Structures are given as structure tokens and as C-alpha cells.
Amino acid sequence: MAKARVRCPFLNEQEECDLYEYRPITCRLYGVPTSIGNTAHTCGMSGFIEGKEYPTVKLDIIQSKLYEISAELVKAIKSKHVKMADMLVPLSMALLTDYNEECLGITTGEKADQKQGEQK
């Protein structure tokens, strides 16, 4: 999208972000110097000078912490999808997904009792 210069689909008619309060990390860090695997990246449209050193946000650390939080969540909700934290979901898919109990692999109440009866 960046190379094609596609307009962000979440900008409204007033050029304001409809997801601003809930925007993902990528949007929050857009234009800020970052590093991934010890390689620094800057946006050419942000006014940073190529080759000059800048303090950077270490995305590896952020990604690691987000993975840790995801793994804790999967465990806390007792999902049957034990590897769910390993999934990377594009924003477009996340917005279209209904994160109900079935999707999250949660069985509660009557469903859990029925499932336990089937397993015996």
C-alpha cells in the first residue's frame, strides 16, 4: 500500500482517522524511526535524513511483549486454540472477524457440559 500510495481506508471525509483511539501499533508509529532486527528504518516522507542516526523504537521488543500478552490472554480465556497467540491477523481481517466464543475456542456453561459428556 505504501508504494502504491493508497489512501488509508479509515480516513473519513474530514481526513480524520475513524480508529484513532484504537489504532494499531503500525499507525501509532508511522513516520517514527524504528528498528527491526537491529536494522533502522525511517519514512522518506517524514523529513528524516538518510544515513543520519536517530533514536529508534525497537519493534522487536514491542512485538515480543505483544506476543506475551496474547499468550497470557489465550491461557486466561482457556481457549482450545492453544496456538492462537502465534497468529498474525491483518487489520482488515481483524475488523471483519466476529470474535465470539466459537471463534476464540471458548466453551462455557451448557456447551462445556455437553462437550465433557461427549468426551466421556
VMD Tcl script that builds the backbone (N, CA, C; Angstrom):
set m [mol new atoms 360]
animate dup $m
set s [atomselect $m all]
$s set {name element resname resid chain x y z} {
  {N N MET 1 A 0.818 -1.198 0.000}
  {CA C MET 1 A 0.000 0.000 0.000}
  {C C MET 1 A 0.858 1.255 0.000}
  {N N ALA 2 A 1.954 1.241 0.758}
  {CA C ALA 2 A 2.777 2.448 0.862}
  {C C ALA 2 A 3.376 2.821 -0.484}
  {N N LYS 3 A 3.861 1.836 -1.224}
  {CA C LYS 3 A 4.462 2.129 -2.525}
  {C C LYS 3 A 3.421 2.633 -3.511}
  {N N ALA 4 A 2.203 2.094 -3.424}
  {CA C ALA 4 A 1.137 2.492 -4.342}
  {C C ALA 4 A 0.479 3.806 -3.900}
  {N N ARG 5 A 0.824 4.259 -2.672}
  {CA C ARG 5 A 0.239 5.486 -2.119}
  {C C ARG 5 A -1.288 5.406 -2.059}
  {N N VAL 6 A -1.772 4.267 -1.567}
  {CA C VAL 6 A -3.207 4.067 -1.400}
  {C C VAL 6 A -3.651 4.822 -0.151}
  {N N ARG 7 A -4.724 5.543 -0.269}
  {CA C ARG 7 A -5.259 6.310 0.862}
  {C C ARG 7 A -5.749 5.344 1.927}
  {N N CYS 8 A -5.446 5.626 3.178}
  {CA C CYS 8 A -5.881 4.765 4.272}
  {C C CYS 8 A -7.408 4.675 4.266}
  {N N PRO 9 A -7.949 3.452 4.299}
  {CA C PRO 9 A -9.402 3.284 4.256}
  {C C PRO 9 A -10.113 3.764 5.523}
  {N N PHE 10 A -9.374 4.075 6.574}
  {CA C PHE 10 A -10.009 4.507 7.815}
  {C C PHE 10 A -10.058 6.018 7.976}
  {N N LEU 11 A -9.589 6.744 6.956}
  {CA C LEU 11 A -9.725 8.197 6.980}
  {C C LEU 11 A -11.127 8.565 6.513}
  {N N ASN 12 A -11.786 9.417 7.274}
  {CA C ASN 12 A -13.140 9.832 6.897}
  {C C ASN 12 A -13.088 11.057 5.981}
  {N N GLU 13 A -14.242 11.631 5.665}
  {CA C GLU 13 A -14.308 12.770 4.747}
  {C C GLU 13 A -13.559 13.994 5.268}
  {N N GLN 14 A -13.386 14.087 6.591}
  {CA C GLN 14 A -12.666 15.210 7.193}
  {C C GLN 14 A -11.164 14.915 7.310}
  {N N GLU 15 A -10.712 13.816 6.677}
  {CA C GLU 15 A -9.308 13.391 6.724}
  {C C GLU 15 A -8.873 13.041 8.140}
  {N N GLU 16 A -9.819 12.588 8.968}
  {CA C GLU 16 A -9.517 12.164 10.331}
  {C C GLU 16 A -9.688 10.655 10.424}
  {N N CYS 17 A -8.906 10.035 11.286}
  {CA C CYS 17 A -8.941 8.579 11.436}
  {C C CYS 17 A -10.136 8.155 12.287}
  {N N ASP 18 A -10.955 7.267 11.725}
  {CA C ASP 18 A -12.108 6.751 12.465}
  {C C ASP 18 A -11.688 5.783 13.581}
  {N N LEU 19 A -10.477 5.251 13.508}
  {CA C LEU 19 A -9.982 4.305 14.507}
  {C C LEU 19 A -8.957 4.929 15.448}
  {N N TYR 20 A -8.836 6.230 15.447}
  {CA C TYR 20 A -7.714 6.888 16.111}
  {C C TYR 20 A -7.467 6.370 17.530}
  {N N GLU 21 A -8.490 6.317 18.359}
  {CA C GLU 21 A -8.310 5.873 19.746}
  {C C GLU 21 A -7.901 4.404 19.837}
  {N N TYR 22 A -8.203 3.608 18.824}
  {CA C TYR 22 A -7.955 2.165 18.853}
  {C C TYR 22 A -6.982 1.721 17.766}
  {N N ARG 23 A -6.268 2.665 17.167}
  {CA C ARG 23 A -5.400 2.349 16.037}
  {C C ARG 23 A -4.287 1.393 16.446}
  {N N PRO 24 A -3.833 0.569 15.514}
  {CA C PRO 24 A -2.787 -0.407 15.823}
  {C C PRO 24 A -1.413 0.256 15.960}
  {N N ILE 25 A -0.461 -0.505 16.463}
  {CA C ILE 25 A 0.907 -0.024 16.676}
  {C C ILE 25 A 1.488 0.573 15.396}
  {N N THR 26 A 1.261 -0.081 14.260}
  {CA C THR 26 A 1.799 0.400 12.983}
  {C C THR 26 A 1.403 1.848 12.737}
  {N N CYS 27 A 0.144 2.169 12.977}
  {CA C CYS 27 A -0.331 3.540 12.759}
  {C C CYS 27 A 0.246 4.496 13.794}
  {N N ARG 28 A 0.356 4.039 15.027}
  {CA C ARG 28 A 0.878 4.898 16.091}
  {C C ARG 28 A 2.331 5.278 15.847}
  {N N LEU 29 A 3.072 4.392 15.195}
  {CA C LEU 29 A 4.498 4.629 14.971}
  {C C LEU 29 A 4.812 5.138 13.573}
  {N N TYR 30 A 3.797 5.356 12.741}
  {CA C TYR 30 A 4.039 5.781 11.363}
  {C C TYR 30 A 4.884 7.050 11.331}
  {N N GLY 31 A 5.991 6.988 10.617}
  {CA C GLY 31 A 6.862 8.146 10.478}
  {C C GLY 31 A 7.950 8.235 11.523}
  {N N VAL 32 A 7.846 7.455 12.601}
  {CA C VAL 32 A 8.846 7.462 13.666}
  {C C VAL 32 A 9.964 6.493 13.277}
  {N N PRO 33 A 11.236 6.859 13.474}
  {CA C PRO 33 A 12.319 5.912 13.181}
  {C C PRO 33 A 12.170 4.635 14.020}
  {N N THR 34 A 12.258 3.503 13.380}
  {CA C THR 34 A 12.105 2.210 14.042}
  {C C THR 34 A 13.280 1.309 13.687}
  {N N SER 35 A 13.422 0.234 14.454}
  {CA C SER 35 A 14.412 -0.773 14.087}
  {C C SER 35 A 13.794 -2.154 14.245}
  {N N ILE 36 A 14.140 -3.011 13.316}
  {CA C ILE 36 A 13.707 -4.408 13.333}
  {C C ILE 36 A 14.964 -5.232 13.096}
  {N N GLY 37 A 15.265 -6.142 14.024}
  {CA C GLY 37 A 16.474 -6.944 13.874}
  {C C GLY 37 A 17.720 -6.100 13.766}
  {N N ASN 38 A 17.808 -5.037 14.542}
  {CA C ASN 38 A 18.942 -4.110 14.567}
  {C C ASN 38 A 19.153 -3.350 13.257}
  {N N THR 39 A 18.154 -3.329 12.387}
  {CA C THR 39 A 18.224 -2.533 11.166}
  {C C THR 39 A 17.235 -1.382 11.292}
  {N N ALA 40 A 17.738 -0.165 11.200}
  {CA C ALA 40 A 16.897 1.018 11.366}
  {C C ALA 40 A 16.128 1.325 10.087}
  {N N HIS 41 A 14.932 1.868 10.274}
  {CA C HIS 41 A 14.069 2.253 9.154}
  {C C HIS 41 A 13.476 3.633 9.436}
  {N N THR 42 A 13.430 4.469 8.420}
  {CA C THR 42 A 12.744 5.753 8.532}
  {C C THR 42 A 11.880 5.949 7.289}
  {N N CYS 43 A 10.850 6.723 7.435}
  {CA C CYS 43 A 9.971 7.032 6.311}
  {C C CYS 43 A 10.566 8.204 5.539}
  {N N GLY 44 A 10.725 8.042 4.238}
  {CA C GLY 44 A 11.270 9.100 3.402}
  {C C GLY 44 A 10.398 10.338 3.352}
  {N N MET 45 A 9.130 10.200 3.704}
  {CA C MET 45 A 8.205 11.330 3.678}
  {C C MET 45 A 8.218 12.107 4.998}
  {N N SER 46 A 8.952 11.615 6.000}
  {CA C SER 46 A 8.914 12.219 7.327}
  {C C SER 46 A 9.949 13.306 7.556}
  {N N GLY 47 A 10.837 13.518 6.613}
  {CA C GLY 47 A 11.838 14.563 6.764}
  {C C GLY 47 A 13.115 14.113 7.439}
  {N N PHE 48 A 13.256 12.824 7.718}
  {CA C PHE 48 A 14.494 12.326 8.302}
  {C C PHE 48 A 15.544 12.223 7.207}
  {N N ILE 49 A 16.777 12.511 7.556}
  {CA C ILE 49 A 17.879 12.500 6.596}
  {C C ILE 49 A 18.463 11.096 6.512}
  {N N GLU 50 A 18.537 10.569 5.296}
  {CA C GLU 50 A 19.058 9.220 5.085}
  {C C GLU 50 A 20.506 9.145 5.559}
  {N N GLY 51 A 20.817 8.097 6.318}
  {CA C GLY 51 A 22.172 7.893 6.809}
  {C C GLY 51 A 22.460 8.541 8.152}
  {N N LYS 52 A 21.645 9.488 8.568}
  {CA C LYS 52 A 21.837 10.136 9.869}
  {C C LYS 52 A 21.256 9.237 10.956}
  {N N GLU 53 A 21.912 9.218 12.116}
  {CA C GLU 53 A 21.436 8.380 13.213}
  {C C GLU 53 A 20.369 9.108 14.015}
  {N N TYR 54 A 19.307 8.347 14.369}
  {CA C TYR 54 A 18.215 8.859 15.192}
  {C C TYR 54 A 17.894 7.817 16.258}
  {N N PRO 55 A 17.363 8.253 17.410}
  {CA C PRO 55 A 16.855 7.259 18.365}
  {C C PRO 55 A 15.724 6.492 17.679}
  {N N THR 56 A 15.652 5.208 17.905}
  {CA C THR 56 A 14.630 4.409 17.227}
  {C C THR 56 A 13.778 3.629 18.216}
  {N N VAL 57 A 12.576 3.321 17.791}
  {CA C VAL 57 A 11.696 2.428 18.533}
  {C C VAL 57 A 12.067 1.010 18.109}
  {N N LYS 58 A 12.371 0.180 19.073}
  {CA C LYS 58 A 12.770 -1.199 18.777}
  {C C LYS 58 A 11.525 -2.076 18.659}
  {N N LEU 59 A 11.110 -2.310 17.424}
  {CA C LEU 59 A 9.877 -3.058 17.179}
  {C C LEU 59 A 9.958 -4.506 17.639}
  {N N ASP 60 A 11.157 -5.077 17.672}
  {CA C ASP 60 A 11.308 -6.450 18.159}
  {C C ASP 60 A 10.836 -6.567 19.608}
  {N N ILE 61 A 11.153 -5.573 20.418}
  {CA C ILE 61 A 10.744 -5.587 21.828}
  {C C ILE 61 A 9.228 -5.461 21.936}
  {N N ILE 62 A 8.652 -4.556 21.151}
  {CA C ILE 62 A 7.200 -4.375 21.170}
  {C C ILE 62 A 6.498 -5.651 20.713}
  {N N GLN 63 A 6.980 -6.246 19.615}
  {CA C GLN 63 A 6.373 -7.474 19.102}
  {C C GLN 63 A 6.460 -8.595 20.133}
  {N N SER 64 A 7.576 -8.707 20.801}
  {CA C SER 64 A 7.756 -9.734 21.823}
  {C C SER 64 A 6.767 -9.544 22.971}
  {N N LYS 65 A 6.592 -8.313 23.427}
  {CA C LYS 65 A 5.654 -8.030 24.524}
  {C C LYS 65 A 4.215 -8.293 24.093}
  {N N LEU 66 A 3.873 -7.893 22.863}
  {CA C LEU 66 A 2.511 -8.158 22.368}
  {C C LEU 66 A 2.244 -9.662 22.279}
  {N N TYR 67 A 3.241 -10.427 21.865}
  {CA C TYR 67 A 3.097 -11.884 21.812}
  {C C TYR 67 A 2.874 -12.438 23.219}
  {N N GLU 68 A 3.638 -11.942 24.178}
  {CA C GLU 68 A 3.498 -12.386 25.568}
  {C C GLU 68 A 2.080 -12.108 26.087}
  {N N ILE 69 A 1.574 -10.913 25.809}
  {CA C ILE 69 A 0.210 -10.550 26.234}
  {C C ILE 69 A -0.808 -11.467 25.565}
  {N N SER 70 A -0.620 -11.737 24.274}
  {CA C SER 70 A -1.537 -12.622 23.544}
  {C C SER 70 A -1.533 -14.021 24.139}
  {N N ALA 71 A -0.361 -14.539 24.458}
  {CA C ALA 71 A -0.259 -15.880 25.039}
  {C C ALA 71 A -0.954 -15.934 26.402}
  {N N GLU 72 A -0.782 -14.881 27.203}
  {CA C GLU 72 A -1.445 -14.817 28.510}
  {C C GLU 72 A -2.961 -14.786 28.333}
  {N N LEU 73 A -3.448 -14.038 27.340}
  {CA C LEU 73 A -4.883 -13.953 27.079}
  {C C LEU 73 A -5.450 -15.310 26.673}
  {N N VAL 74 A -4.766 -15.994 25.762}
  {CA C VAL 74 A -5.229 -17.314 25.305}
  {C C VAL 74 A -5.339 -18.264 26.498}
  {N N LYS 75 A -4.356 -18.212 27.371}
  {CA C LYS 75 A -4.371 -19.074 28.559}
  {C C LYS 75 A -5.509 -18.676 29.507}
  {N N ALA 76 A -5.682 -17.379 29.724}
  {CA C ALA 76 A -6.693 -16.884 30.663}
  {C C ALA 76 A -8.114 -17.211 30.224}
  {N N ILE 77 A -8.371 -17.173 28.908}
  {CA C ILE 77 A -9.732 -17.467 28.437}
  {C C ILE 77 A -9.945 -18.965 28.237}
  {N N LYS 78 A -8.880 -19.743 28.476}
  {CA C LYS 78 A -8.945 -21.207 28.363}
  {C C LYS 78 A -9.405 -21.643 26.982}
  {N N SER 79 A -8.794 -21.027 25.985}
  {CA C SER 79 A -9.149 -21.342 24.605}
  {C C SER 79 A -8.644 -22.733 24.234}
  {N N LYS 80 A -9.426 -23.429 23.426}
  {CA C LYS 80 A -8.971 -24.728 22.917}
  {C C LYS 80 A -7.936 -24.521 21.802}
  {N N HIS 81 A -7.826 -23.297 21.303}
  {CA C HIS 81 A -6.843 -22.949 20.267}
  {C C HIS 81 A -5.554 -22.497 20.967}
  {N N VAL 82 A -4.780 -23.441 21.468}
  {CA C VAL 82 A -3.619 -23.116 22.295}
  {C C VAL 82 A -2.547 -22.340 21.547}
  {N N LYS 83 A -2.525 -22.392 20.238}
  {CA C LYS 83 A -1.518 -21.671 19.446}
  {C C LYS 83 A -2.084 -20.371 18.852}
  {N N MET 84 A -3.229 -19.921 19.344}
  {CA C MET 84 A -3.865 -18.730 18.793}
  {C C MET 84 A -2.950 -17.501 18.887}
  {N N ALA 85 A -2.126 -17.415 19.921}
  {CA C ALA 85 A -1.230 -16.266 20.079}
  {C C ALA 85 A -0.200 -16.188 18.955}
  {N N ASP 86 A 0.043 -17.306 18.277}
  {CA C ASP 86 A 1.022 -17.331 17.190}
  {C C ASP 86 A 0.484 -16.740 15.890}
  {N N MET 87 A -0.811 -16.501 15.833}
  {CA C MET 87 A -1.426 -15.982 14.607}
  {C C MET 87 A -1.183 -14.484 14.461}
  {N N LEU 88 A -0.831 -14.075 13.263}
  {CA C LEU 88 A -0.740 -12.656 12.944}
  {C C LEU 88 A -1.936 -12.344 12.049}
  {N N VAL 89 A -2.794 -11.470 12.506}
  {CA C VAL 89 A -4.028 -11.162 11.790}
  {C C VAL 89 A -3.943 -9.754 11.223}
  {N N PRO 90 A -4.072 -9.614 9.902}
  {CA C PRO 90 A -4.067 -8.269 9.315}
  {C C PRO 90 A -5.239 -7.439 9.856}
  {N N LEU 91 A -5.050 -6.146 9.944}
  {CA C LEU 91 A -6.092 -5.267 10.469}
  {C C LEU 91 A -7.408 -5.455 9.722}
  {N N SER 92 A -7.349 -5.583 8.406}
  {CA C SER 92 A -8.579 -5.735 7.621}
  {C C SER 92 A -9.354 -6.978 8.051}
  {N N MET 93 A -8.652 -8.086 8.310}
  {CA C MET 93 A -9.312 -9.312 8.746}
  {C C MET 93 A -9.817 -9.175 10.180}
  {N N ALA 94 A -9.043 -8.513 11.031}
  {CA C ALA 94 A -9.459 -8.323 12.419}
  {C C ALA 94 A -10.766 -7.545 12.499}
  {N N LEU 95 A -10.942 -6.577 11.615}
  {CA C LEU 95 A -12.165 -5.775 11.623}
  {C C LEU 95 A -13.374 -6.559 11.129}
  {N N LEU 96 A -13.135 -7.551 10.283}
  {CA C LEU 96 A -14.231 -8.337 9.726}
  {C C LEU 96 A -14.606 -9.536 10.577}
  {N N THR 97 A -13.782 -9.869 11.542}
  {CA C THR 97 A -13.976 -11.083 12.333}
  {C C THR 97 A -14.869 -10.835 13.535}
  {N N ASP 98 A -15.807 -11.751 13.753}
  {CA C ASP 98 A -16.653 -11.717 14.939}
  {C C ASP 98 A -15.954 -12.572 15.997}
  {N N TYR 99 A -15.330 -11.927 16.961}
  {CA C TYR 99 A -14.575 -12.653 17.982}
  {C C TYR 99 A -15.510 -13.168 19.068}
  {N N ASN 100 A -16.369 -14.103 18.665}
  {CA C ASN 100 A -17.299 -14.699 19.610}
  {C C ASN 100 A -16.640 -15.912 20.279}
  {N N GLU 101 A -17.375 -16.574 21.162}
  {CA C GLU 101 A -16.825 -17.714 21.899}
  {C C GLU 101 A -16.355 -18.829 20.970}
  {N N GLU 102 A -17.112 -19.061 19.910}
  {CA C GLU 102 A -16.726 -20.121 18.972}
  {C C GLU 102 A -15.393 -19.783 18.296}
  {N N CYS 103 A -15.259 -18.562 17.821}
  {CA C CYS 103 A -14.027 -18.127 17.163}
  {C C CYS 103 A -12.831 -18.211 18.110}
  {N N LEU 104 A -13.038 -17.810 19.355}
  {CA C LEU 104 A -11.955 -17.799 20.331}
  {C C LEU 104 A -11.689 -19.176 20.945}
  {N N GLY 105 A -12.544 -20.147 20.626}
  {CA C GLY 105 A -12.343 -21.500 21.141}
  {C C GLY 105 A -12.701 -21.646 22.604}
  {N N ILE 106 A -13.673 -20.846 23.029}
  {CA C ILE 106 A -14.098 -20.881 24.430}
  {C C ILE 106 A -15.378 -21.695 24.532}
  {N N THR 107 A -15.395 -22.629 25.447}
  {CA C THR 107 A -16.632 -23.365 25.715}
  {C C THR 107 A -17.000 -23.111 27.163}
  {N N THR 108 A -18.213 -22.641 27.389}
  {CA C THR 108 A -18.662 -22.318 28.737}
  {C C THR 108 A -20.034 -22.892 28.985}
  {N N GLY 109 A -20.383 -22.977 30.246}
  {CA C GLY 109 A -21.728 -23.360 30.646}
  {C C GLY 109 A -22.212 -24.643 30.024}
  {N N GLU 110 A -23.388 -24.569 29.385}
  {CA C GLU 110 A -24.051 -25.724 28.796}
  {C C GLU 110 A -23.183 -26.390 27.728}
  {N N LYS 111 A -22.541 -25.574 26.902}
  {CA C LYS 111 A -21.691 -26.109 25.838}
  {C C LYS 111 A -20.550 -26.936 26.429}
  {N N ALA 112 A -19.929 -26.429 27.508}
  {CA C ALA 112 A -18.805 -27.136 28.131}
  {C C ALA 112 A -19.284 -28.444 28.734}
  {N N ASP 113 A -20.456 -28.413 29.408}
  {CA C ASP 113 A -21.011 -29.632 29.992}
  {C C ASP 113 A -21.294 -30.670 28.921}
  {N N GLN 114 A -21.880 -30.221 27.796}
  {CA C GLN 114 A -22.191 -31.114 26.691}
  {C C GLN 114 A -20.913 -31.712 26.109}
  {N N LYS 115 A -19.894 -30.884 25.956}
  {CA C LYS 115 A -18.625 -31.337 25.394}
  {C C LYS 115 A -17.954 -32.356 26.305}
  {N N GLN 116 A -18.013 -32.120 27.633}
  {CA C GLN 116 A -17.439 -33.061 28.585}
  {C C GLN 116 A -18.158 -34.393 28.514}
  {N N GLY 117 A -19.488 -34.359 28.362}
  {CA C GLY 117 A -20.281 -35.586 28.241}
  {C C GLY 117 A -19.900 -36.375 26.993}
  {N N GLU 118 A -19.609 -35.659 25.903}
  {CA C GLU 118 A -19.217 -36.315 24.642}
  {C C GLU 118 A -17.850 -36.956 24.772}
  {N N GLN 119 A -16.962 -36.353 25.568}
  {CA C GLN 119 A -15.598 -36.862 25.696}
  {C C GLN 119 A -15.519 -38.096 26.586}
  {N N LYS 120 A -16.506 -38.314 27.456}
  {CA C LYS 120 A -16.501 -39.473 28.373}
  {C C LYS 120 A -16.883 -40.721 27.703}
}
mol reanalyze $m
mol bondsrecalc $m
mol representation Tube
mol addrep $m
